[in-house]
Amino acid sequence: MNTAIYPGSFDPITLGHLNIIRRAASIFDKVIVCVMVNSVKNPMFTLDERVELINRVVSRLNNVQVETFSGLLAEFAEQHEPAVIVKGLRAVSDFEAEFQMALINKKINPKLDTLFLTASEKYTYLSSSVVKEMARYGADLSEFVPYEIIDDVLAKSGNRR
């Protein structure tokens, strides 16, 4: 069985994330969306809330599961060998940071490879940070996050539809 691990903070999951998940799910037998703890970010949603939101969004994708991990991604991947890391790239600036992380992960776990999927052009501008900022102002999020979680994002930001 070939397994992909799609890591991120997913705070919140966006349509860009979902696009990468769907594409990975069509390539791999199993996709693990790994909700990671990022020590530099101050999340809007708790880890458990993010897992619940993602599960709601991917419920129709039978080969996708959601897990959490607070350690190094390379260590998580060792628990699921053989596995490939899948990362979405929006721009050249993403590539620099992700390439560096891929090399570090390979150094820690020599069996680990990273597959880069370019973002669909309609999501190249999209990030969770942009979504959170828009939500704070009560903007229409229908073109940015999955419909199943729009109310959750707006409520968490202090706005309601």
C-alpha positions in Angstrom: 0.0 0.0 0.0 1.4 3.4 -0.9 0.8 6.0 1.7 1.0 9.8 1.6 1.3 12.1 4.6 0.0 15.6 4.1 1.2 17.7 7.0 0.2 21.2 8.1 -1.4 23.3 10.8 -4.7 23.6 8.9 -5.9 26.5 11.0 -8.3 26.4 9.3 -8.4 24.0 6.4 -8.9 25.9 3.1 -10.1 25.0 -0.4 -6.4 25.0 -1.4 -5.7 22.3 1.2 -8.7 20.3 0.2 -7.6 20.5 -3.5 -4.2 19.0 -2.5 -5.9 16.3 -0.4 -8.2 15.2 -3.2 -5.4 15.1 -5.7 -3.2 13.1 -3.3 -6.1 10.7 -2.6 -6.4 10.0 -6.3 -2.7 9.1 -6.5 -2.1 7.2 -3.3 -3.9 4.3 -1.7 -4.0 6.1 1.7 -3.6 9.7 2.6 -2.9 10.8 6.2 -3.7 14.4 6.9 -1.3 15.1 9.8 -2.3 18.1 11.9 1.0 19.3 13.2 1.8 21.6 16.1 3.7 24.7 14.9 5.5 26.4 17.8 5.7 29.7 15.9 2.0 30.0 15.1 -0.8 31.1 17.5 -3.7 29.0 16.3 -7.3 30.1 16.1 -8.6 26.5 16.5 -7.4 23.9 19.0 -5.8 20.8 17.7 -8.9 18.8 18.4 -11.1 21.4 16.7 -8.9 21.3 13.6 -9.1 17.5 13.5 -12.9 17.6 13.7 -13.2 20.3 11.0 -10.9 18.3 8.6 -12.8 15.1 9.3 -16.0 16.8 8.5 -14.6 18.1 5.2 -12.9 14.8 4.1 -15.7 12.4 5.3 -16.5 11.4 1.7 -12.9 10.5 0.8 -12.6 6.9 2.0 -8.8 6.7 1.7 -8.2 9.8 3.8 -7.6 9.8 7.6 -6.7 12.6 10.0 -4.1 12.3 12.8 -2.2 14.7 14.9 1.5 14.8 15.9 3.5 17.2 18.0 7.0 16.0 17.1 9.1 16.0 14.0 7.4 15.1 10.7 10.2 12.7 9.8 9.5 10.8 13.1 5.8 10.6 12.3 6.6 9.3 8.9 8.8 6.5 10.4 5.7 5.2 12.2 3.9 4.9 8.8 6.7 3.6 6.5 6.8 3.4 3.7 5.3 6.8 3.2 5.8 9.9 1.1 5.4 13.4 2.3 3.1 15.5 0.1 3.4 19.3 0.1 1.5 21.9 -1.9 3.4 24.7 -3.5 1.7 28.1 -4.2 4.8 30.1 -5.3 8.5 30.0 -5.6 8.8 31.3 -2.1 7.0 28.2 -0.8 9.5 26.0 -2.8 12.5 27.4 -1.0 11.2 26.7 2.5 9.6 23.3 1.6 12.8 22.2 -0.3 14.8 22.9 2.8 12.4 21.0 5.0 12.4 18.1 2.6 16.2 17.9 2.8 16.1 18.0 6.6 13.4 15.3 6.7 15.5 13.2 4.4 18.5 13.7 6.7 16.6 12.6 9.7 14.8 9.7 7.9 16.8 8.7 4.8 13.8 6.5 3.5 11.6 9.5 3.3 10.8 11.3 0.1 8.7 14.4 -0.5 6.4 15.0 -3.5 5.5 18.5 -4.4 2.1 19.3 -5.9 1.7 22.7 -7.4 -1.4 24.5 -6.2 -4.3 24.9 -8.5 -4.0 28.4 -10.0 -7.3 29.5 -8.4 -5.7 28.8 -4.9 -2.2 30.2 -5.3 -3.1 33.3 -3.3 -4.9 31.4 -0.5 -3.6 30.7 3.0 -5.1 30.0 6.4 -3.8 33.4 7.5 -5.7 35.2 4.8 -8.9 33.3 5.7 -8.6 34.2 9.3 -8.1 37.9 8.5 -11.1 37.9 6.1 -13.2 36.1 8.8 -12.4 38.8 11.3 -14.0 41.3 9.0 -17.0 39.0 8.3 -16.2 38.5 4.6 -17.8 35.9 2.5 -15.6 32.8 2.8 -17.4 30.6 0.3 -14.6 30.7 -2.2 -11.9 30.1 0.4 -12.9 27.4 2.8 -15.1 24.3 2.5 -18.8 25.1 3.0 -19.0 22.6 5.8 -16.9 24.8 8.1 -17.7 28.4 7.1 -19.9 29.0 10.1 -17.3 27.5 12.4 -14.6 29.9 11.1 -16.8 32.9 11.3 -18.0 32.0 14.8 -14.5 31.5 16.0 -13.5 34.9 14.6 -16.4 36.6 16.4 -18.6 36.9 13.3 -21.8 35.1 12.3 -23.6 34.7 9.0 
